[in-house]
Amino acid sequence: MANSSGDRQPKYQRIANALKSSVESGEYRPGDRLPGENDLMETYGVARMTARQALGVLQSEGIAEARKGAGVFVRDFRPLRRRGIQRLAQGHWGSGRSIWSADLASRSLVVDQVTVEAQGAPEHVAGVLGVKPGAEMCVRHRRFVLDGKPVLISTSYLPAGLVAGTAITREDTGPGGTYARLAEIGAKPVHFREEIRSRMPAAEEAARLELPAGTPVILICRTAFAEEGQPVEVNEMVLDAASYVLEYDFDA
């Protein structure tokens, strides 16, 4: 009799599939420790490398994460719903609320790293903003930490001449954030465009977001436009893909 497709799989993959089934059935819940290499070796009669490869599959798929000296645990996936339309409504930031408050409910978000600097516009940003490459920009770098876990790093580019003398050039932009301050100087955003893609993180991104091995990132590039189509900001964001659900709710 011919072997089934499951029998033709490598042993480590069959073990990984069994572990995933146990996670999906609720036998192992978020935060639970999975069987270790020695446990898998004894249960399945396999070599240590095979057991290690099986656990590696779950880590590479974002199902589990290794904790140094403690073992491999089911990852606690409690996603943040990023409400792409509601968060950018003028009625939200225009009333002094952070655009982030549309996503958070009762959860705790902290911006733990903020730097603001003058920097020349990279070529791709200059093309969007309609300035020459190297033109002086006000560049805002931030890292956002949700419930104690870094989830997003953000870099905003704004023409230095446009925002000179405003709170946008300081770490704390005040109620309503950057968009409220732009409105105060006659450059109120009236239209936004977001481009979204995904890839594996660069080493620096993985370190700053404290990502387990195998976790991809979501890239969102948002351009804010004032009246008559004038671009006033480019914001490049790198999101931990395992921490987000992107939600867009709109009428037909």
N, C-alpha and C positions, 0 to 999 in steps of 0.2 A: 504494500500500500504506500502511495506517495506521501511524503511528509507534508504536513500543513504548513502554511506560510509562517505561523507562529513558531513551529519547530525549526524552521530555517533561520530564524533570527539568532544573532549572537547571544550567548548566555547573559551577558551584562544587560542587553536590551530587554530580554524577557524578565529579568529581575526588576529592572527599572519600571517596566509596564505594570508589574505586580504591585510595586510600591505606589505608583500613580493611582492605580485602582483603589488601593487602600485609603489614599488621601481623598479621592473623589467620593468614596462611600462614607467618609466621616470617621473611619477607624482612627486615622491620624488627623488631628485638627490643627488649625494655625497655632504655631508656637510649640507644638509637640515635637519631641525628639524622635527621629527616625532610627530604625535599627542601624547599628554601626557596622563597620567592616567585619569585625569578628563575628557578630550576630549573623550577618549574611553569609559568611564563609561556612558557618556551622549549619544554617538552615538549608542552604542550596548546594553545599558540597563543592564550592568553587574556590579558586585561588584569591589571594588578597587583591591582586590587580583587577580581577573581574568584579569583585565587590566594590572596589573604588570607582571603577568605570560606571557601574550602575548608579551609584550616588552622584557621580559627576553629571550624568544625564539630567537628573532632577534639578541640579543646580544650574546647568546651562539653559534649561527651559524656564527658569525663574520660579519653579515650584518649591524649591528648598534653598536654604542658605547655610553655609558652614560657619560655625562660631569657634574661634580658635580655642583649643583645649576643652571644648564642651561637646562637639559632635555636629551633626547635620540636622537642621530643624525645618519643619514645614513653614514656609514663609507666610507671614501675617499680611494678607492682601486686603487692605481697607482703602479702596481708591478714593481719591479726591475727584469730585465731579467738576470739571472746568466748564462752566456755562458760558460758552463763547460769545453769545449774543447779549444775554442779560448783563454781563459784567462790563460791557463797553457802552451801555446805554447812557446818554447824557444825564438822564434823571438820576443815575446812580452816582457817578463821580461828581456831577454838578451840584449834588446836595452835600458834598463834603465827605462822602464815604469812599473808602479804598475800593478799587475794582475787585480786589481779592475777597471782600466781604460777601460777594455774590456766590462764592464757592464754599465758604467755610462752615456755615451753620454754627455749631458750638465748638468746633475744633480750634486748636491753638496753632497759629502761624506766626513765626518770628523771622524778621530779616536780620540775620546775624552778621552779614558781611556787606558793607556798603563803601564804595569808593567813587569819588567823582573827580574826573581829570580832564584836562584839555588834551586833545589828541587829533592827529590828522585823519581825515576820512579815508577808510579803506576804499579801494576802487569800486567794489560792488555796492557799498553803501552810498558812495558819491553818485553813482549812476542813478540810484533810486531817488536821492534827494535833489538831484539836478545841480550838483556843485562839482568843482574840479577835485580830482583825487588829491588828498593831502590837505584839503580845506579844513580849517580849524573846527573841531566838533567839541561839544560838551558831552562827555561819555560817562554814563552811569553804570557801574557794575554792582550787582546785588546777588546774594544767595538767600533762598527762602527755605526755612526749616519748618516742617509740619509735624506736630506731635513728637518733636525731638529728632526727626529724620530729615536730612537735606533732600529736597525734592525738585528744586529748580534753580538754575543759574541764569541770570538775565543781563544783557548788555544793551543799553539804549544809546542811540546816537541822535543828537539834536544840534542844529547849526548854532555855533557859539554866539554869533552876532544876534541871533533871534532871542536867545534866552539869557543874555548877559544881564547881570544885576537882579535876576529873579531867584526865587528859592529853588528852582530847578538845579542851580549850580551848587546847592548845599546838599548834605546828606539827607536831611529831613525836608521834604518838599511841602509839608503842611497838609491840611484837610483836602481830600479829593485828589491829592497827588499831582503828578506832572500835567495831566490833562486840564485840571482846574486852573493851574498856573498859566498854561498856554491860553486858556480862555480869557484870563485877566489881561493879557497883552495883545488881544485881538487876533489870536491864532487858534481859536477854538477848533478842536477836531470835530468834523462833521461826517467823516467817512473813514472806515478802516478796511484794510485788506490783510488777510492772514494766509500765509503759505505754510503747509505742513508736510513734513516728510519724516522718515525714521532711518536710523543707522545704529551701528555699534559705537560706543563712546570712545573718544580719545582718552589717553591715559590720564591727563589732567582732569577731564570731565568726570571720569570714573572715581578719581580720588576725591574731588570736591563734593560729589553727590554720594560718596560712600556706597557705591554700587557693588552688589555681589557679582561674581563672574558670570558672564552670559547675559546680563541684563542690557537690553537696548535702550536707546534714548529717543525721545520725540523732539524734533526741531520745529519750532514755530517762529516764523519771521513775520512780524506785524508792522505795517506801515500806517501811520496816522496822517490823514489829509485834512487841511483846513479848507475854507471857502475857495472856490474856483480851482479846486484840485491841487492846491499847494501842499506838497509833502512836508511835514514838520518833525516827524520822528520815525526812526527805524529801530525796532526792538527785536533783538535776536535772543530767543529763549531755548534752553536745553532742559528737557524734562525727563525725570526718571519714569520710563514707560510703565513700570510696575506700580507706580503710585497714582496714575491718572486714568480717568475715563473722560474723553472729550465729548461734550454734549452740545448739540446745536438744535434749538427748538424754534421753528418759524412756520408761518402760515404758507399754504400753497399759493 
